[in-house]
């Protein structure tokens, strides 16, 4: 396999996709601890199966505390230090078949010196790992060393444009220079704080909305290896933060802000070259709709055109607007476009009711009795066409919960896209929103059912009153019911489903989540994917800030 190039600072390195840290060597180093084990019962009745001598922990520089009071929930408080690693005491039983590393990415540092950031999405990325093997659990976290993060630490100030933050200009000419750099992308952040994916060739990449914010990391040491350099000439500054990644391909959308539309592109494992499948031209509005995520089926890519649209003027502003980089254009309407993966041709474009979503859950093809595809069904976490969810994610709002029920309603929005030439599609609730507390976001499914008809999804719901999703919910789309897990005062991160090897049932596996507690503590949680009962938890040495999205790196 050809070597692949990525840049670290001003140096260029050639690294083969297979040139990874040896997993067995890593595991033997961490799990080779000869400490004896004890078994006892905790107060919840879970067996504490592994009580080992603690591993040496990595504790480099501590990070300065925010200037906000210490009473803030740990979910919205900057991470205590840049790095930590150690073995956790497990309460309960980790299935012996669970062998691999769960990685979770997300914003984790929301201040520089005495300056506090505005928005959840501004934080510098903190990568967390949970390594499972032989019923034991090694945890760790590390700051992703983007140029944005390193420059901020060195210069004690923001140096790149984040989601709502911009550098503080010393004079007007500095502002003009920053605007010029914006058009080239030089002033945009590479703070890869949104997701993390394992490519089909084994490389692991952290991502955000900017293309330059694609950073290769070592999934075991969590070291930042360098920027993922796309070798094509497709250009553009932004892309979907949630590509569709399988062992066979990488699919993503590239919004065109000049001639409003989207390029649908594919990248094969072992390459850095994206190739165009096709293009979708927008049907309404002055700019493309925000495409944080999108769904696929076996044969089609569904391109959403949301009336929450990118706004070039807001990108140029030195201070944020209420909708940050976007504008709400209900008059431009909302559309879903269906593209054939093989030919790149548009199969249909339908107008749908107005919607707001960050995250699509899944999609599948509906067939008639003769096997002909008659419709596409696409599910998403839909916020009832209410854009105020963006403002609710300001840190000031997250840190000032007073017990009032202020979380905007959300649901599982189910789109039906007919393929009979009809110009209109439908949007309705896939199940009664009260089943999951009228809160809905941060979803995962059994990856074997990607693009196929499926029954179950796992997401974050709500137990009200609340200001942020605070439950883990299992959604059953056949029975139209939900099971909900809740820990009073705690904030769970995205529930991530890992199927049991060889399983024949869709929900046969475990659900992993990291929990931030109101007392400043935190723990890793494992739920049975079928019964939704807790099977294990492991307390962290201190609570971690809220994170966003994760991936699973199985042991080879």
C-alpha positions as CSV (number, residue, x, y, z in Angstrom):
1,X,0.0,0.0,0.0
2,X,1.3,3.4,-0.9
3,X,2.5,5.7,1.8
4,X,0.3,8.7,2.6
5,X,1.3,12.2,3.4
6,X,0.3,14.6,6.1
7,X,1.9,17.7,7.6
8,X,3.1,18.4,11.1
9,X,4.0,22.0,11.4
10,X,6.2,22.9,8.5
11,X,7.7,19.4,8.2
12,X,6.2,16.7,5.9
13,X,6.1,13.0,7.0
14,X,5.2,10.0,5.0
15,X,3.3,7.5,7.1
16,X,1.7,4.2,5.9
17,X,-1.9,3.7,7.0
18,X,-0.7,0.4,8.5
19,X,2.1,2.1,10.5
20,X,0.2,2.1,13.8
21,X,1.3,1.6,17.3
22,X,1.3,-2.2,17.9
23,X,-1.9,-2.9,19.8
24,X,-0.6,-6.0,21.6
25,X,2.5,-4.2,22.8
26,X,0.3,-1.4,24.0
27,X,-2.1,-3.7,25.8
28,X,0.7,-5.7,27.4
29,X,2.3,-2.6,28.7
30,X,-1.0,-1.3,30.3
31,X,-2.5,-4.6,31.3
32,X,0.6,-6.4,32.3
33,X,0.2,-5.1,35.9
34,X,0.6,-8.1,38.2
35,X,-1.5,-6.7,41.0
36,X,-3.9,-9.2,42.6
37,X,-7.6,-8.8,42.3
38,X,-10.4,-8.8,44.8
39,X,-14.1,-9.2,44.5
40,X,-16.6,-7.4,46.6
41,X,-20.0,-5.8,46.5
42,X,-20.7,-2.1,46.3
43,X,-23.8,-0.4,47.6
44,X,-25.7,-0.8,44.3
45,X,-25.2,-4.6,44.3
46,X,-22.7,-4.5,41.4
47,X,-19.7,-6.8,41.9
48,X,-16.4,-4.9,41.9
49,X,-14.5,-7.3,39.8
50,X,-11.1,-5.7,39.3
51,X,-9.4,-3.8,42.1
52,X,-5.8,-3.4,40.8
53,X,-2.9,-1.4,41.9
54,X,-3.2,1.9,40.0
55,X,-1.1,2.3,36.9
56,X,1.3,5.2,36.7
57,X,-0.7,8.2,35.5
58,X,0.4,10.9,33.2
59,X,-0.1,14.3,34.7
60,X,1.6,17.0,32.7
61,X,0.8,20.7,33.0
62,X,-2.4,21.5,34.8
63,X,-4.7,23.9,32.9
64,X,-5.6,27.2,34.5
65,X,-9.1,27.3,36.0
66,X,-11.8,29.4,34.4
67,X,-12.7,32.7,36.1
68,X,-16.3,31.5,36.4
69,X,-17.2,30.2,39.9
70,X,-16.4,26.6,40.8
71,X,-20.1,25.8,41.3
72,X,-20.5,25.1,37.6
73,X,-21.5,21.6,36.6
74,X,-18.3,19.7,35.6
75,X,-19.9,19.0,32.2
76,X,-19.5,22.7,31.4
77,X,-16.1,23.2,33.1
78,X,-12.8,23.0,31.4
79,X,-10.8,19.8,31.7
80,X,-8.4,19.9,34.7
81,X,-5.2,18.9,32.9
82,X,-3.9,18.2,29.4
83,X,-3.4,14.5,29.9
84,X,-4.2,11.6,32.2
85,X,-4.2,7.8,31.9
86,X,-4.8,5.0,34.3
87,X,-6.7,1.8,35.0
88,X,-10.2,2.2,36.5
89,X,-11.9,0.0,39.1
90,X,-14.8,-1.8,37.4
91,X,-18.1,-2.3,39.3
92,X,-20.1,-5.0,37.6
93,X,-18.9,-7.2,34.7
94,X,-17.4,-6.0,31.5
95,X,-18.2,-8.6,28.8
96,X,-15.1,-10.5,27.9
97,X,-16.0,-10.2,24.2
98,X,-15.6,-6.4,24.4
99,X,-12.1,-5.9,23.2
100,X,-11.1,-2.6,21.7
101,X,-10.9,1.1,22.3
102,X,-13.8,3.6,22.4
103,X,-12.8,7.1,21.5
104,X,-14.9,10.2,22.3
105,X,-14.1,13.6,20.9
106,X,-15.5,17.0,22.0
107,X,-14.8,20.5,23.3
108,X,-13.0,20.3,26.6
109,X,-11.2,23.6,27.2
110,X,-13.4,26.7,27.2
111,X,-11.0,29.4,28.4
112,X,-7.6,31.0,27.7
113,X,-6.0,32.6,30.8
114,X,-8.9,34.7,32.2
115,X,-11.0,34.9,29.0
116,X,-14.0,32.5,28.9
117,X,-15.4,31.3,25.6
118,X,-19.0,31.9,24.7
119,X,-20.3,28.7,23.2
120,X,-20.1,25.0,23.8
121,X,-18.8,24.5,20.3
122,X,-15.8,26.9,20.8
123,X,-13.9,24.7,23.2
124,X,-10.5,23.2,22.3
125,X,-10.8,19.5,21.6
126,X,-10.4,16.9,24.4
127,X,-10.0,13.3,23.2
128,X,-11.0,10.6,25.7
129,X,-10.4,6.8,25.4
130,X,-11.8,3.8,27.1
131,X,-9.7,0.7,26.3
132,X,-11.5,-2.6,27.1
133,X,-9.7,-6.0,27.3
134,X,-10.2,-9.1,29.4
135,X,-12.8,-7.4,31.5
136,X,-10.5,-4.6,32.4
137,X,-10.6,-0.9,31.5
138,X,-7.9,1.6,30.8
139,X,-9.0,5.2,30.5
140,X,-7.3,8.4,29.4
141,X,-7.7,11.8,27.9
142,X,-5.5,14.2,26.0
143,X,-5.8,17.6,24.3
144,X,-5.7,17.4,20.5
145,X,-2.8,19.5,19.5
146,X,-4.3,21.6,16.7
147,X,-2.5,24.7,15.5
148,X,-5.4,26.7,17.1
149,X,-4.9,25.1,20.5
150,X,-1.1,25.4,20.4
151,X,-1.2,29.0,19.2
152,X,-3.7,29.9,21.9
153,X,-1.6,28.3,24.6
154,X,1.6,30.0,23.4
155,X,0.1,33.5,22.8
156,X,-2.4,33.4,25.7
157,X,-5.2,34.4,23.4
158,X,-7.5,33.1,20.6
159,X,-5.6,33.2,17.3
160,X,-8.1,31.5,14.9
161,X,-11.8,31.9,14.2
162,X,-13.8,29.4,16.2
163,X,-17.5,28.7,16.1
164,X,-18.5,32.0,17.9
165,X,-15.1,33.4,18.8
166,X,-12.7,35.5,16.7
167,X,-9.3,36.9,17.5
168,X,-9.2,40.2,19.3
169,X,-7.7,42.7,16.8
170,X,-5.1,45.3,17.9
171,X,-6.2,47.7,15.2
172,X,-8.3,48.0,12.0
173,X,-5.5,46.8,9.7
174,X,-5.2,43.6,11.7
175,X,-8.9,43.0,11.2
176,X,-8.6,43.6,7.4
177,X,-5.7,41.1,7.4
178,X,-7.8,38.5,9.2
179,X,-10.6,39.0,6.7
180,X,-8.2,38.4,3.8
181,X,-7.0,35.2,5.5
182,X,-10.6,34.1,6.0
183,X,-11.1,33.9,2.2
184,X,-8.0,31.6,1.9
185,X,-9.0,29.6,4.9
186,X,-5.9,30.6,6.8
187,X,-7.7,32.2,9.7
188,X,-10.3,29.4,10.1
189,X,-9.7,27.1,13.0
190,X,-8.4,23.5,12.8
191,X,-9.8,22.8,16.2
192,X,-11.0,19.3,15.5
193,X,-13.5,19.1,18.4
194,X,-16.6,17.4,16.9
195,X,-16.1,13.8,15.8
196,X,-13.6,11.0,15.4
197,X,-13.7,8.3,12.8
198,X,-11.8,5.1,11.9
199,X,-11.1,4.9,8.2
200,X,-11.2,1.7,6.4
201,X,-7.4,1.6,6.2
202,X,-7.1,1.9,10.0
203,X,-6.1,5.6,10.3
204,X,-8.1,7.5,12.9
205,X,-9.1,11.1,12.1
206,X,-10.7,13.8,14.3
207,X,-13.0,16.2,12.5
208,X,-14.9,19.4,12.7
209,X,-16.7,21.6,10.1
210,X,-13.6,23.1,8.5
211,X,-11.6,20.9,6.1
212,X,-8.3,22.0,7.7
213,X,-9.6,20.7,11.0
214,X,-9.0,17.0,9.9
215,X,-6.3,15.7,12.2
216,X,-4.8,12.2,12.4
217,X,-4.4,10.8,15.9
218,X,-2.9,7.7,17.4
219,X,-5.9,5.9,18.9
220,X,-3.9,4.3,21.8
221,X,-1.6,7.1,22.9
222,X,-4.0,9.8,21.7
223,X,-1.0,11.7,20.2
224,X,-1.8,14.1,17.5
225,X,0.2,12.9,14.4
226,X,-0.6,15.7,12.0
227,X,-3.1,17.1,9.6
228,X,-5.0,14.8,7.2
229,X,-4.1,16.4,3.9
230,X,-6.6,15.8,1.1
231,X,-4.6,15.2,-2.1
232,X,-7.3,16.3,-4.6
233,X,-8.0,19.8,-5.9
234,X,-11.6,20.0,-5.0
235,X,-10.9,23.0,-2.7
236,X,-13.5,24.5,-0.4
237,X,-13.2,25.5,3.2
238,X,-15.9,23.4,4.9
239,X,-17.5,20.0,4.8
240,X,-20.0,18.0,6.8
241,X,-18.7,17.3,10.3
242,X,-20.2,13.8,10.0
243,X,-19.0,11.8,7.0
244,X,-20.4,8.4,6.4
245,X,-17.5,6.0,7.1
246,X,-17.4,2.3,6.5
247,X,-14.6,-0.2,5.9
248,X,-15.1,0.4,2.1
249,X,-15.5,4.1,1.7
250,X,-15.7,7.6,3.1
251,X,-18.6,9.8,1.9
252,X,-19.1,13.5,2.7
253,X,-20.7,16.7,1.4
254,X,-18.8,19.8,0.4
255,X,-21.1,22.9,0.5
256,X,-20.5,25.5,-2.2
257,X,-20.9,29.0,-0.8
258,X,-20.3,30.8,-4.1
259,X,-22.7,28.9,-6.3
260,X,-25.1,27.5,-3.7
261,X,-25.1,23.7,-3.8
262,X,-23.2,20.6,-2.5
263,X,-20.6,18.3,-4.0
264,X,-21.1,14.7,-3.0
265,X,-17.7,13.0,-2.8
266,X,-16.2,9.6,-2.0
267,X,-12.7,8.6,-0.8
268,X,-11.5,5.0,-0.9
269,X,-9.4,3.5,1.9
270,X,-5.7,3.9,1.6
271,X,-6.0,7.2,-0.3
272,X,-6.4,10.9,0.6
273,X,-8.1,11.7,-2.7
274,X,-11.8,12.6,-2.7
275,X,-13.6,11.9,-6.0
276,X,-16.9,13.6,-7.0
277,X,-19.9,11.4,-7.3
278,X,-22.2,14.3,-8.3
279,X,-23.5,17.8,-7.5
280,X,-26.7,19.1,-6.0
281,X,-27.8,22.6,-6.7
282,X,-29.8,24.3,-4.0
283,X,-33.4,25.0,-4.8
284,X,-33.9,28.0,-2.4
285,X,-32.1,30.6,-0.4
286,X,-29.0,32.7,-0.8
287,X,-26.7,30.0,0.4
288,X,-26.6,26.2,1.1
289,X,-28.3,24.9,4.2
290,X,-26.1,23.8,7.0
291,X,-25.2,20.2,6.6
292,X,-23.7,19.0,9.9
293,X,-24.7,15.5,9.0
294,X,-26.6,13.5,6.3
295,X,-27.9,10.0,5.8
296,X,-27.4,7.3,3.2
297,X,-29.1,4.1,2.1
298,X,-27.6,1.1,0.2
299,X,-28.0,2.9,-3.1
300,X,-28.6,6.6,-2.4
301,X,-27.1,9.6,-0.7
302,X,-29.7,11.9,0.8
303,X,-28.6,15.6,0.7
304,X,-30.6,17.8,3.2
305,X,-31.2,21.5,2.3
306,X,-32.2,23.1,5.6
307,X,-33.6,26.7,5.8
308,X,-30.9,27.3,8.4
309,X,-28.4,28.4,5.9
310,X,-24.7,29.5,5.9
311,X,-24.3,33.3,5.9
312,X,-21.1,34.9,4.5
313,X,-21.8,38.2,6.2
314,X,-22.0,36.5,9.6
315,X,-18.7,34.8,8.8
316,X,-17.1,38.2,8.4
317,X,-18.4,39.7,11.6
318,X,-16.1,40.4,14.5
319,X,-18.9,39.6,17.0
320,X,-21.4,36.8,16.8
321,X,-25.0,37.1,15.8
322,X,-27.8,35.2,17.4
323,X,-27.4,32.4,14.9
324,X,-23.6,32.6,14.7
325,X,-22.5,31.6,11.2
326,X,-26.0,31.0,9.9
327,X,-29.3,32.7,9.1
328,X,-32.9,31.4,9.2
329,X,-34.6,31.6,5.9
330,X,-38.1,30.0,6.2
331,X,-39.2,31.7,3.0
332,X,-36.6,29.6,1.1
333,X,-38.3,26.4,2.2
334,X,-36.7,23.1,2.9
335,X,-35.8,20.2,0.5
336,X,-34.3,16.8,0.5
337,X,-32.4,15.6,-2.6
338,X,-31.7,11.9,-3.4
339,X,-28.6,11.1,-5.4
340,X,-27.7,7.7,-6.9
341,X,-24.4,6.5,-5.4
342,X,-23.4,4.7,-8.6
343,X,-24.3,7.3,-11.3
344,X,-24.3,10.6,-9.4
345,X,-27.7,11.5,-10.9
346,X,-30.4,13.2,-8.9
347,X,-33.3,10.7,-8.5
348,X,-35.7,13.2,-6.9
349,X,-35.8,16.5,-5.0
350,X,-38.8,17.0,-2.8
351,X,-40.0,19.9,-0.7
352,X,-40.5,19.0,2.9
353,X,-41.8,20.9,6.0
354,X,-39.4,23.2,7.6
355,X,-36.9,21.5,9.9
356,X,-33.9,22.0,12.1
357,X,-31.5,19.1,12.8
358,X,-27.9,18.6,13.7
359,X,-28.0,14.8,13.4
360,X,-29.5,12.3,11.1
361,X,-30.0,8.8,12.6
362,X,-30.3,6.5,9.6
363,X,-32.2,6.0,6.4
364,X,-33.5,3.0,4.4
365,X,-35.3,2.1,1.2
366,X,-38.9,1.1,1.1
367,X,-39.8,-1.6,-1.5
368,X,-43.1,-2.8,-2.9
369,X,-43.9,-6.5,-3.2
370,X,-42.0,-6.7,-6.5
371,X,-38.8,-5.4,-4.9
372,X,-39.0,-1.9,-6.5
373,X,-37.9,1.0,-4.4
374,X,-40.9,3.2,-3.8
375,X,-39.7,5.6,-1.1
376,X,-36.8,6.6,1.1
377,X,-37.3,6.8,4.9
378,X,-34.9,9.1,6.7
379,X,-34.8,9.7,10.5
380,X,-33.2,12.6,12.4
381,X,-33.1,14.3,15.7
382,X,-35.5,17.2,14.8
383,X,-35.9,20.4,16.8
384,X,-39.4,21.3,15.6
385,X,-37.9,23.9,13.2
386,X,-36.8,25.9,16.2
387,X,-33.4,27.5,15.9
388,X,-33.2,28.6,19.5
389,X,-31.4,25.3,20.4
390,X,-28.2,27.0,19.1
391,X,-28.5,29.8,21.7
392,X,-29.4,27.3,24.5
393,X,-25.9,25.9,23.9
394,X,-24.1,29.1,25.0
395,X,-22.0,28.3,28.0
396,X,-23.7,31.1,30.0
397,X,-27.0,29.3,29.6
398,X,-25.6,25.8,30.2
399,X,-23.9,27.1,33.5
400,X,-27.0,28.9,34.8
401,X,-29.6,26.2,35.1
402,X,-32.1,27.2,37.9
403,X,-34.4,24.2,37.8
404,X,-36.8,25.7,35.1
405,X,-37.7,23.6,32.1
406,X,-36.1,25.5,29.3
407,X,-34.9,22.7,26.9
408,X,-36.7,23.2,23.6
409,X,-38.8,20.3,22.5
410,X,-37.3,17.8,20.0
411,X,-38.4,14.5,18.4
412,X,-37.4,11.7,16.1
413,X,-38.4,13.3,12.8
414,X,-39.2,10.8,10.1
415,X,-39.0,11.9,6.5
416,X,-40.8,10.0,3.8
417,X,-39.4,10.8,0.3
418,X,-41.6,9.3,-2.5
419,X,-39.9,8.1,-5.6
420,X,-43.0,8.4,-7.8
421,X,-42.3,11.9,-9.1
422,X,-44.3,13.7,-6.3
423,X,-42.8,17.1,-5.5
424,X,-43.5,16.8,-1.8
425,X,-42.2,14.6,1.0
426,X,-43.6,14.1,4.5
427,X,-42.2,14.8,8.0
428,X,-43.8,13.3,11.1
429,X,-42.8,11.9,14.5
430,X,-41.5,8.4,14.3
431,X,-42.9,7.8,17.9
432,X,-44.6,9.9,20.5
433,X,-42.1,12.5,21.7
434,X,-43.2,12.1,25.3
435,X,-41.7,8.6,25.2
436,X,-38.3,10.2,25.5
437,X,-39.2,13.4,27.4
438,X,-39.4,15.6,24.3
439,X,-35.6,15.7,24.2
440,X,-33.7,14.1,21.4
441,X,-30.1,14.3,20.1
442,X,-26.7,12.5,20.0
443,X,-27.7,9.2,18.4
444,X,-26.1,5.9,17.4
445,X,-27.3,2.6,15.8
446,X,-25.9,-0.9,15.2
447,X,-23.4,-0.1,12.4
448,X,-24.4,-3.3,10.5
449,X,-27.8,-1.6,9.9
450,X,-26.4,1.6,8.3
451,X,-28.6,2.5,5.3
452,X,-30.9,-0.5,6.0
453,X,-34.3,-1.0,7.6
454,X,-33.7,-0.9,11.3
455,X,-35.6,-1.1,14.6
456,X,-33.5,0.4,17.3
457,X,-31.5,3.6,18.0
458,X,-29.8,4.9,21.1
459,X,-29.8,8.6,21.9
460,X,-30.0,11.3,24.6
461,X,-33.5,12.2,25.7
462,X,-34.9,14.3,28.6
463,X,-36.3,13.9,32.1
464,X,-37.9,17.3,32.7
465,X,-37.5,19.9,34.0
466,X,-34.1,20.3,32.4
467,X,-32.0,22.6,30.2
468,X,-30.1,19.9,28.3
469,X,-30.6,16.3,27.4
470,X,-30.1,14.2,30.6
471,X,-31.2,10.7,29.8
472,X,-30.0,7.8,27.7
473,X,-32.8,6.4,25.7
474,X,-33.3,3.2,23.6
475,X,-35.8,3.8,20.8
476,X,-37.9,1.0,19.5
477,X,-39.4,2.0,16.1
478,X,-41.6,-1.1,15.8
479,X,-43.3,-0.9,19.2
480,X,-42.9,2.9,19.1
481,X,-41.7,2.9,22.7
482,X,-38.6,4.1,24.5
483,X,-36.6,2.9,27.5
484,X,-34.8,5.6,29.5
485,X,-31.8,5.6,31.8
486,X,-31.4,8.5,34.2
487,X,-29.0,9.5,37.0
488,X,-30.3,12.5,38.9
489,X,-28.2,15.6,38.1
490,X,-25.9,13.8,35.7
491,X,-25.2,14.7,32.1
492,X,-24.6,11.7,29.8
493,X,-22.7,12.0,26.6
494,X,-23.6,10.3,23.3
495,X,-24.6,6.6,23.9
496,X,-22.4,4.5,21.5
497,X,-23.6,1.0,20.5
498,X,-21.0,-1.7,20.0
499,X,-22.5,-5.0,18.7
500,X,-21.4,-8.3,20.0
501,X,-19.3,-10.2,17.5
502,X,-21.4,-12.9,15.8
503,X,-24.7,-11.4,17.1
504,X,-27.8,-12.1,15.1
505,X,-30.1,-9.7,17.0
506,X,-29.9,-6.0,16.2
507,X,-29.7,-4.9,19.8
508,X,-27.2,-7.6,21.0
509,X,-24.3,-5.6,22.3
510,X,-23.4,-2.9,24.8
511,X,-24.0,0.8,25.0
512,X,-21.1,3.0,26.2
513,X,-21.4,6.5,27.6
514,X,-19.3,8.8,29.7
515,X,-21.3,10.5,32.5
516,X,-20.6,13.9,34.1
517,X,-22.0,14.2,37.7
518,X,-23.3,17.3,39.4
519,X,-20.8,16.7,42.3
520,X,-17.9,17.1,40.0
521,X,-17.2,13.4,39.6
522,X,-17.7,11.2,36.5
523,X,-17.8,7.6,35.4
524,X,-17.8,5.3,32.3
525,X,-21.1,3.5,31.9
526,X,-22.0,0.2,30.1
527,X,-25.6,-0.7,29.5
528,X,-26.9,-4.0,28.0
529,X,-28.1,-3.1,24.5
530,X,-31.0,-5.5,24.7
531,X,-32.4,-5.2,28.3
532,X,-31.0,-1.7,28.7
533,X,-29.9,-2.6,32.3
534,X,-26.7,-1.4,33.7
535,X,-24.0,-4.0,33.5
536,X,-20.9,-2.1,34.6
537,X,-19.5,1.3,35.6
538,X,-16.1,2.6,36.4
539,X,-15.4,5.8,38.3
540,X,-13.0,8.3,36.8
541,X,-10.5,10.1,39.0
542,X,-12.4,13.3,38.3
543,X,-15.3,14.4,36.1
544,X,-14.7,15.2,32.5
545,X,-16.4,17.9,30.5
546,X,-19.3,17.0,28.2
547,X,-18.2,15.4,24.9
548,X,-19.8,15.0,21.5
549,X,-19.1,12.0,19.2
550,X,-17.2,8.8,19.3
551,X,-16.0,5.7,17.4
552,X,-15.0,2.2,18.1
553,X,-11.5,0.8,17.3
554,X,-11.7,-3.0,17.6
555,X,-8.7,-5.0,18.7
556,X,-7.2,-6.7,15.7
